[in-house]
């Protein structure tokens, strides 16, 4: 959505902002903005259920991460992950490009440290009726280009039969070029490697650590 089609205070937001300029905006306005090469893109906060499922997934992944870290510690291995919700992920040192996934897994960082793509292991989005497929595909491509190994989607059930219609896991994979006569648009893409529906027993997945999520964990 362009700034020119907005009303109220949003209409006065410039088309381009630096990170420092963004920080000068009111918090409730800045929270709806992502930047890409300093261009303002509006990332509207979803309804209550959208936020609730983001938090539920964060909590479930966090429980698995803590268990994986306890297991690794007992085996004398060094592993550390942190799980967050609605955290800015910066693509450039000057913070001129950042996206805000609904939930993420990153390598452990000091308290208060910014999250960059090189720190990020998994980026996830909760999809509802307000998300356009074009926007979803665009964000997936940006995560892939940055080399984030895993991408997850939680698709909400628009029909209302279940809270969630599906959870999908994607792994980053290089695009093979052998035999191609035209160079691929991107060097790597996300390949679907897992999909779960509420009729399944739950979600079990081995990466980036052993994950076990029940549907009760995600219930609204």
C-alpha positions as a Markdown table, in Angstrom:
| # | Residue | x | y | z |
|---|---|---|---|---|
| 1 | Unk | 0.0 | 0.0 | 0.0 |
| 2 | Unk | 1.5 | 3.3 | -1.0 |
| 3 | Unk | 1.6 | 6.3 | 1.4 |
| 4 | Unk | -0.4 | 8.3 | -1.1 |
| 5 | Unk | -3.5 | 6.1 | -0.6 |
| 6 | Unk | -3.5 | 6.4 | 3.2 |
| 7 | Unk | -5.5 | 8.6 | 5.5 |
| 8 | Unk | -4.7 | 10.3 | 8.8 |
| 9 | Unk | -1.1 | 10.5 | 10.1 |
| 10 | Unk | -0.1 | 7.7 | 7.8 |
| 11 | Unk | -0.6 | 9.9 | 4.8 |
| 12 | Unk | 2.2 | 12.1 | 6.0 |
| 13 | Unk | 4.8 | 9.3 | 6.2 |
| 14 | Unk | 7.4 | 9.8 | 3.4 |
| 15 | Unk | 7.8 | 7.1 | 0.8 |
| 16 | Unk | 11.4 | 6.6 | 1.9 |
| 17 | Unk | 12.9 | 6.6 | 5.4 |
| 18 | Unk | 16.2 | 5.8 | 7.0 |
| 19 | Unk | 16.1 | 3.6 | 10.2 |
| 20 | Unk | 17.0 | 6.7 | 12.2 |
| 21 | Unk | 14.0 | 8.6 | 10.7 |
| 22 | Unk | 11.7 | 5.7 | 11.3 |
| 23 | Unk | 12.7 | 5.8 | 15.0 |
| 24 | Unk | 11.4 | 9.3 | 15.2 |
| 25 | Unk | 7.8 | 8.3 | 14.3 |
| 26 | Unk | 5.2 | 7.5 | 17.0 |
| 27 | Unk | 5.6 | 3.9 | 18.1 |
| 28 | Unk | 2.1 | 2.8 | 17.0 |
| 29 | Unk | 2.8 | 4.1 | 13.5 |
| 30 | Unk | 6.4 | 2.8 | 13.2 |
| 31 | Unk | 5.2 | -0.7 | 14.4 |
| 32 | Unk | 3.2 | -1.1 | 11.1 |
| 33 | Unk | 6.2 | -0.3 | 8.9 |
| 34 | Unk | 8.9 | -2.4 | 7.3 |
| 35 | Unk | 11.7 | -0.9 | 5.1 |
| 36 | Unk | 13.2 | -2.3 | 1.9 |
| 37 | Unk | 16.1 | -0.2 | 0.5 |
| 38 | Unk | 14.6 | 2.6 | 2.7 |
| 39 | Unk | 11.2 | 2.3 | 0.9 |
| 40 | Unk | 8.3 | 2.2 | 3.3 |
| 41 | Unk | 6.1 | -0.9 | 3.1 |
| 42 | Unk | 3.1 | -1.2 | 5.4 |
| 43 | Unk | 2.9 | -4.4 | 7.5 |
| 44 | Unk | -0.5 | -4.1 | 9.1 |
| 45 | Unk | -0.9 | -5.9 | 12.5 |
| 46 | Unk | -3.5 | -8.6 | 12.1 |
| 47 | Unk | -6.5 | -9.3 | 14.4 |
| 48 | Unk | -6.3 | -10.7 | 17.8 |
| 49 | Unk | -6.2 | -14.3 | 16.6 |
| 50 | Unk | -3.3 | -13.6 | 14.3 |
| 51 | Unk | -1.2 | -12.3 | 17.2 |
| 52 | Unk | -2.4 | -15.1 | 19.4 |
| 53 | Unk | -1.3 | -17.8 | 17.0 |
| 54 | Unk | 2.1 | -16.1 | 16.6 |
| 55 | Unk | 2.6 | -16.2 | 20.3 |
| 56 | Unk | 1.4 | -19.8 | 20.5 |
| 57 | Unk | 3.9 | -20.9 | 17.9 |
| 58 | Unk | 6.6 | -18.9 | 19.6 |
| 59 | Unk | 5.9 | -20.6 | 22.9 |
| 60 | Unk | 5.8 | -24.1 | 21.3 |
| 61 | Unk | 9.0 | -23.6 | 19.4 |
| 62 | Unk | 10.6 | -22.1 | 22.6 |
| 63 | Unk | 9.7 | -25.2 | 24.6 |
| 64 | Unk | 11.3 | -27.4 | 22.0 |
| 65 | Unk | 14.4 | -25.2 | 21.8 |
| 66 | Unk | 14.9 | -25.3 | 25.6 |
| 67 | Unk | 14.6 | -29.1 | 25.6 |
| 68 | Unk | 17.1 | -29.3 | 22.8 |
| 69 | Unk | 19.5 | -27.1 | 24.6 |
| 70 | Unk | 19.2 | -29.1 | 27.8 |
| 71 | Unk | 19.9 | -32.3 | 25.8 |
| 72 | Unk | 22.9 | -30.8 | 24.0 |
| 73 | Unk | 24.3 | -29.6 | 27.3 |
| 74 | Unk | 24.0 | -33.0 | 28.8 |
| 75 | Unk | 25.9 | -34.5 | 25.8 |
| 76 | Unk | 28.6 | -31.9 | 26.1 |
| 77 | Unk | 27.6 | -30.1 | 22.9 |
| 78 | Unk | 27.3 | -26.3 | 22.5 |
| 79 | Unk | 23.9 | -25.2 | 21.1 |
| 80 | Unk | 21.9 | -22.1 | 21.9 |
| 81 | Unk | 18.7 | -20.8 | 20.3 |
| 82 | Unk | 16.3 | -18.0 | 21.1 |
| 83 | Unk | 12.7 | -17.8 | 19.8 |
| 84 | Unk | 11.0 | -14.5 | 19.3 |
| 85 | Unk | 7.7 | -13.0 | 18.0 |
| 86 | Unk | 7.3 | -9.9 | 15.7 |
| 87 | Unk | 11.0 | -9.2 | 15.8 |
| 88 | Unk | 12.7 | -7.0 | 13.2 |
| 89 | Unk | 15.2 | -8.9 | 11.1 |
| 90 | Unk | 17.8 | -6.6 | 9.4 |
| 91 | Unk | 19.2 | -7.4 | 6.0 |
| 92 | Unk | 21.8 | -4.7 | 5.9 |
| 93 | Unk | 24.2 | -3.1 | 8.4 |
| 94 | Unk | 22.6 | 0.3 | 8.0 |
| 95 | Unk | 19.2 | -1.2 | 8.8 |
| 96 | Unk | 17.8 | 0.3 | 5.5 |
| 97 | Unk | 16.1 | -3.1 | 4.8 |
| 98 | Unk | 14.2 | -5.1 | 7.4 |
| 99 | Unk | 11.2 | -7.4 | 7.6 |
| 100 | Unk | 9.3 | -8.5 | 10.7 |
| 101 | Unk | 8.3 | -12.1 | 10.7 |
| 102 | Unk | 5.5 | -13.2 | 13.0 |
| 103 | Unk | 7.9 | -15.6 | 14.8 |
| 104 | Unk | 11.5 | -16.6 | 14.4 |
| 105 | Unk | 14.4 | -18.7 | 15.7 |
| 106 | Unk | 17.8 | -17.2 | 16.0 |
| 107 | Unk | 21.2 | -18.1 | 17.4 |
| 108 | Unk | 21.6 | -16.8 | 20.9 |
| 109 | Unk | 22.6 | -13.1 | 21.1 |
| 110 | Unk | 23.2 | -10.7 | 24.0 |
| 111 | Unk | 20.2 | -9.1 | 25.5 |
| 112 | Unk | 19.1 | -6.1 | 23.5 |
| 113 | Unk | 21.1 | -7.1 | 20.4 |
| 114 | Unk | 19.6 | -6.5 | 17.0 |
| 115 | Unk | 18.7 | -9.5 | 14.9 |
| 116 | Unk | 20.3 | -9.8 | 11.4 |
| 117 | Unk | 19.6 | -12.4 | 8.7 |
| 118 | Unk | 23.0 | -14.0 | 9.6 |
| 119 | Unk | 21.7 | -14.6 | 13.1 |
| 120 | Unk | 18.3 | -16.0 | 11.9 |
| 121 | Unk | 17.7 | -19.8 | 11.6 |
| 122 | Unk | 14.0 | -19.8 | 10.9 |
| 123 | Unk | 11.5 | -17.2 | 9.9 |
| 124 | Unk | 7.8 | -17.8 | 10.1 |
| 125 | Unk | 4.5 | -16.1 | 9.1 |
| 126 | Unk | 0.9 | -16.6 | 10.3 |
| 127 | Unk | -1.2 | -16.3 | 7.2 |
| 128 | Unk | -4.8 | -15.1 | 7.2 |
| 129 | Unk | -7.3 | -13.6 | 4.7 |
| 130 | Unk | -5.6 | -10.2 | 4.8 |
| 131 | Unk | -2.3 | -11.6 | 3.4 |
| 132 | Unk | -2.0 | -11.4 | -0.4 |
| 133 | Unk | -0.2 | -14.3 | -2.0 |
| 134 | Unk | 2.0 | -11.8 | -3.9 |
| 135 | Unk | 3.2 | -10.3 | -0.6 |
| 136 | Unk | 3.8 | -13.7 | 0.9 |
| 137 | Unk | 5.8 | -14.9 | -2.1 |
| 138 | Unk | 7.8 | -11.7 | -2.1 |
| 139 | Unk | 8.8 | -12.0 | 1.6 |
| 140 | Unk | 9.7 | -15.7 | 1.1 |
| 141 | Unk | 12.0 | -14.7 | -1.7 |
| 142 | Unk | 13.7 | -12.1 | 0.4 |
| 143 | Unk | 14.3 | -14.6 | 3.3 |
| 144 | Unk | 15.7 | -17.1 | 0.8 |
| 145 | Unk | 18.0 | -14.6 | -0.8 |
| 146 | Unk | 19.4 | -13.7 | 2.6 |
| 147 | Unk | 20.2 | -17.4 | 3.3 |
| 148 | Unk | 17.8 | -18.1 | 6.2 |
| 149 | Unk | 17.7 | -21.9 | 6.3 |
| 150 | Unk | 14.1 | -22.5 | 7.3 |
| 151 | Unk | 10.7 | -20.8 | 6.6 |
| 152 | Unk | 7.5 | -21.8 | 8.2 |
| 153 | Unk | 3.8 | -20.9 | 7.5 |
| 154 | Unk | 0.8 | -21.2 | 9.8 |
| 155 | Unk | -2.3 | -20.9 | 7.7 |
| 156 | Unk | -5.5 | -20.0 | 9.6 |
| 157 | Unk | -8.7 | -21.6 | 8.8 |
| 158 | Unk | -11.0 | -19.1 | 7.1 |
| 159 | Unk | -14.0 | -21.5 | 7.2 |
| 160 | Unk | -13.9 | -21.8 | 10.9 |
| 161 | Unk | -13.9 | -25.6 | 11.2 |
| 162 | Unk | -10.4 | -25.6 | 12.8 |
| 163 | Unk | -8.4 | -22.8 | 14.3 |
| 164 | Unk | -5.5 | -23.7 | 11.9 |
| 165 | Unk | -5.9 | -25.3 | 8.5 |
| 166 | Unk | -2.2 | -26.2 | 8.0 |
| 167 | Unk | 1.4 | -25.7 | 9.1 |
| 168 | Unk | 4.1 | -25.9 | 6.5 |
| 169 | Unk | 7.9 | -26.2 | 6.7 |
| 170 | Unk | 10.2 | -25.1 | 3.9 |
| 171 | Unk | 14.0 | -25.8 | 3.6 |
| 172 | Unk | 16.3 | -23.5 | 1.7 |
| 173 | Unk | 17.8 | -25.3 | -1.3 |
| 174 | Unk | 20.2 | -24.2 | -4.1 |
| 175 | Unk | 18.6 | -24.0 | -7.6 |
| 176 | Unk | 20.4 | -26.5 | -9.9 |
| 177 | Unk | 21.6 | -24.9 | -13.0 |
| 178 | Unk | 22.8 | -28.0 | -15.0 |
| 179 | Unk | 20.9 | -28.3 | -18.2 |
| 180 | Unk | 19.3 | -24.8 | -18.0 |
| 181 | Unk | 19.6 | -22.5 | -20.9 |
| 182 | Unk | 18.5 | -19.4 | -18.9 |
| 183 | Unk | 20.0 | -18.3 | -15.6 |
| 184 | Unk | 17.6 | -18.8 | -12.7 |
| 185 | Unk | 16.2 | -15.6 | -11.1 |
| 186 | Unk | 17.4 | -16.7 | -7.7 |
| 187 | Unk | 20.3 | -18.9 | -6.6 |
| 188 | Unk | 18.2 | -20.6 | -3.9 |
| 189 | Unk | 14.5 | -21.2 | -3.1 |
| 190 | Unk | 12.4 | -22.7 | -0.4 |
| 191 | Unk | 11.3 | -26.3 | -1.0 |
| 192 | Unk | 8.3 | -27.7 | 1.0 |
| 193 | Unk | 9.6 | -30.5 | 3.3 |
| 194 | Unk | 6.7 | -30.8 | 5.8 |
| 195 | Unk | 3.0 | -30.2 | 6.1 |
| 196 | Unk | 0.7 | -30.9 | 8.9 |
| 197 | Unk | -3.1 | -30.6 | 9.3 |
| 198 | Unk | -5.3 | -30.7 | 12.5 |
| 199 | Unk | -6.2 | -34.3 | 11.6 |
| 200 | Unk | -2.6 | -35.3 | 12.1 |
| 201 | Unk | -1.4 | -36.3 | 15.6 |
| 202 | Unk | 0.9 | -33.3 | 15.9 |
| 203 | Unk | 4.0 | -31.7 | 14.4 |
| 204 | Unk | 7.3 | -33.5 | 14.7 |
| 205 | Unk | 10.3 | -32.2 | 12.8 |
| 206 | Unk | 14.1 | -32.6 | 13.2 |
| 207 | Unk | 15.4 | -29.1 | 12.3 |
| 208 | Unk | 16.7 | -26.7 | 13.4 |
| 209 | Unk | 16.4 | -28.8 | 16.5 |
| 210 | Unk | 14.0 | -31.6 | 17.5 |
| 211 | Unk | 10.6 | -30.0 | 17.3 |
| 212 | Unk | 7.4 | -31.4 | 18.9 |
| 213 | Unk | 4.3 | -29.3 | 18.8 |
| 214 | Unk | 0.8 | -30.6 | 19.6 |
| 215 | Unk | -2.4 | -29.0 | 18.3 |
| 216 | Unk | -3.3 | -28.1 | 21.9 |
| 217 | Unk | -0.1 | -26.1 | 22.0 |
| 218 | Unk | -1.5 | -23.9 | 19.2 |
| 219 | Unk | -5.2 | -23.8 | 20.2 |
| 220 | Unk | -6.7 | -20.3 | 20.3 |
